[in-house]
């Protein structure tokens, strides 16, 4: 019996409240999950889970055991990290999570070079939209574009960022430029769908801060969709520089109201809090910082990593 494996299966079942979910996440069969949890209960001589055809719940002893089981797995992981940290080269599987658009533009083009430095490393890149639970999904490091909510996670800034208001030359020639934030009310806006935090546009006029809750006649679920609509004269939008940078440099978009917009949007690498940071996470974060220094290459200017910029243009 592989006791540690059985304990991990037990923990995963409780996290997902599902035998099938645990099997899918661990990439094993449901029958294997059933056998492993039964083996663990036989070994302990107690029932850990109440199981019916419709639900799963922890017994009283199961709930107590769960806390200790998590400590056991954490201790084993820490020991493994401690051993790995003494090794010069990262190895094993590195699971990275990134917002879809950022990963598409600024992570995946650079992974081949990163992996060429560490031939014993395997990498998985998982795309997500609004949120991902990096503990539940067993993510080593995630890219975050919003404030960190979970205090158990550690964040490290990998790049400055900002959002800007943009429109195409075609739209501006036809409709004119807004000269102040209030002028936006007379223009066609392209915004995010629903009650997105990205529809809160922050300005400072004569030292007075304000927020415009933008709502466009055209709304979309992602920045990539908004970008394509705006390039084609769809209206005015506020988007992150990592999405619009290339189009601004190429003249397909123009920045508007730059003296009024106050939208700092730093980009972070986030990882679970651990005493020992594994080499694979450390090297990957340092690699990203090197890519995006001294200034993010998606912004205008020559004082950037031009090699990284070239790779991202694919």
N, C-alpha and C positions, 0 to 999 in steps of 0.2 A: 504493500500500500504506500502510495506517495502522499504522506500526510499534508505536506505543504500545499500540494496541488489541490487536495480535497478542501483545505481551508480556504484557498483562493476561490474555489467554486462556490463554497458556502457564502462568502462575502459578496461575490458578484450576484448571486441569487437575491440576497437581501437588498442590494443596491437597486436592482431592476425589478424586484418583486415578481420575478418570472423565471421559470426553468428554461423556457424556450429563449427568452431574451439573454439569459446567461450563456446558453449554448451558442447562440449566434455571436455574442460579443467575444467569447473565448475561442470561437472557431472550432467547436467540438460538437458532437451529436447530442441530442437531447437525452438519449439513453445513457450516454456517458455521464452527463450531469447527474442523472437520477442515480446511477450506480455509485458515483463518487460521494454524493451527499448521504446515501444509505451507508456506505463504507465508513464515513466519518461518524455517523450516529452509532453504528455498531462498535466502533473503536472506543467511543466515549461512553457508551452504555446509556445514552439518553436521547430523547427526541428533541431536535433543535428547531424543526419547522413543523407547523400544522399545515397539511396540504390537502386541498380538496380539488375538485375539477375546475373550480372557479377562482380560487384564491390561495395565497400563501401568506402565512403570518408566523412570526417568531413565537416560540414558547418562552416562558419566563427564563428558563435556563439558557435557551437559545439567545435571548437578548443579552444576558450577562456574558455568555461565551463570545458573542460578536465583538464586544469591546476588547477583550483579550486577544481575539483572533487578529483584529486589525493591528494591535500592537506587535504581535508576532510577525506578521507580514512586513510591517514597517521596519522592524529590527533587521529582518533578513535583507530587505532592500537596502537599508543603510550599510549593512556589512558588505553587500555587493558593490555599492558605490564606493565605499572606502577602499576596497581592493582595486576597483577599476581606476580610482583616482591616482593610484600609485603607478599605473601604466602610462606610458608616454603617448600612445595613440588611442583615440576613441574607437570603440568597437560595439557590435550589437546593433539593435534596432533603435532608431531615433524617430519618434512619432511627433510630427509638427502639425499644428492646426493654425489655419490662417483664414481671415475673411476672404471670400472667393475672389473678389476683384484684386485685392492686394497680392494674394498668392499667385494669381495668374500673371500679374505684371512684374512683381518684384521679389518673388521667392522662387518659383519653379524655374525661371531662366538661369538662376545662379546655382541650382543644386548640382548639376553635373560637375562644375569646377570644385565645389565643396567636397563632393564625394571622391573626386580624383585625388584629393589630399589624404583621404582616409579609406583605403581599400577594404578595411575590415568592417566598415560601417554600412548598414542598410537604412534606408530612409523611407518613411511614409509621410505624404503630405495630405492632410485632411482639410477639405474646404468647408467653411460654415458661413452662415449669414449673420443672424442677430446675436446668438449666444451659443456657447458650448461649455459643458461641464468637464473641465480637463481632468478632474479626479476620476469621475465615473467613466470617462472615455479613455483613460490611461494615456493621456497626452503628456509628453515630456516637456514641450515648450509650445506656447501659443502666442500668436501675434494679436495684440489688442489695440483697438483704435479709440476706445472709450475708457472712462474711469474704471478703476478696479474696485469691485464690490466685495469680493471674498478676501477677508483679511488674512486667511491662511495661505494665500499665494504671494509670491515674491515677484516684483516687476522691475525691469531695467529698461530705461529709455534707450532705444536704438536709433531714433531719428527725430528731429523736430518735424513739425508738420503744421499746415494751416489750410483752412478752407477759404475759397475765394468765390466771388460772384462772377459769373461768366456768361457770355452770349456770343453768337457767331457774328462775323462782319455782315453777313446777309441780313440778319435780324436788326442789327444796329443801323444799317443803311436805310432800312425800311421804316423803322419805328423810333430811331433816335436813341440817345443814351440817357439813362437816369442820372441826374446830378446830385441827388440826395436820397437817402433811404425811403422817404415818403413817396418819392416818384415811382417806386416799384409798384405801388398800388394801381398805377395807370398802365402797367405792362403785363404781358402774358408770362406767367411763371410756370416753371416745370419743377415739381416737388416730389418728395417721396410719398409713397402710398401710406394712408392711415396716420396714426399719431406718432410718427417717427420723431426722435429727438433731433434728427437732422433737418427738420422743418423749423427749428428755432434758430433764427438768424440774428446774430449779435452785432450791434453797432455801437459806436461812440460818436456823438455829435456835440461839439463844443464842450467836451469833457463829461457829458452826461451819457451814461450807458442805457441802452434800450434793447429789447428783444422783439423781433417781428415774428409772429407765428405764421409762417408762409403757407399758403394753400393755393395750389395751382389748378387751372382747368385741366391740365395734363399731369397725372401723377403716376409714378412707377415704383416698382419694388426694389430696384437696385440702381446704384450710381452708374453702372455700365449702360443701362437702358437710357437713363437721363442724359448721359453724355452724347449718345448717338442722336437723340432727339434734338438736343441743343445745337450740335454741330450743323444739323440740317435746318436751322432757322426756327426751331420749335418754341423758343422763348429764352427766358433768363433763369438761371439756376445757380445754386450754391453747391459746389462740390469740392472734395479734398484735392489738394495739389497733386497727390500721387496718381490721381485719375486724369487730371486735366493738363498736367505739365507738358507733355509732348505736344498736345494740340495747341497750347499757347505758344510754344516755341515755333511751331510750324505755321502759325498765323491762322489756324482754323477757329480759334477762340480768342476773345479779348477779355482781360480783367476789367471789372467795373467797380466803382465806388471803393477803390482801394484805401482811400484816406479815412473811410468810415468803418470798414469791416474789422471786427475784432474776433477772430476765430482761430485761436491756437489749438492745434490738433495733434499733439505728440503721439508717436508710435512706440509701443512698448512690447518687449518680450516678457512673457509671464510664465512662471513655472512653479510647481508645488514647493512648499517650504520644506527644505531638507538641510540637515546640518552639513552634509557633504554634497557639493554640487558635482555631478558626474562630468567627466571630461567631454563627453559628446555634446552635452547642453552648453557647457562653457565655451567650447570651440565654435559651436554654431552661432551663439549670440555674438561672440567677438567677430566672427566672419560677417554677420549682418552689419555690425557697427562699422567695420572697415568698408563695406560696400557703400554705405550711405554717408560716408565722411569724405571731405570736411563739410560738404553740404549735400543734401539729397540730390541725386543726379537727375531726378525728374523735374527739378526747378530749372529756370533759365540760368545762364552763366557758364563760365568755363572752369571755375574752381570746384570741380566735381570729379567723381570717379568715372572717367570717360569710357573705360572698358566695360564697367557695369552698365552704363547707359546704353552702350552699343548692344549688349546682350538682351537688354529689356525691350529693344525695338523690334524684335522678331514678331 
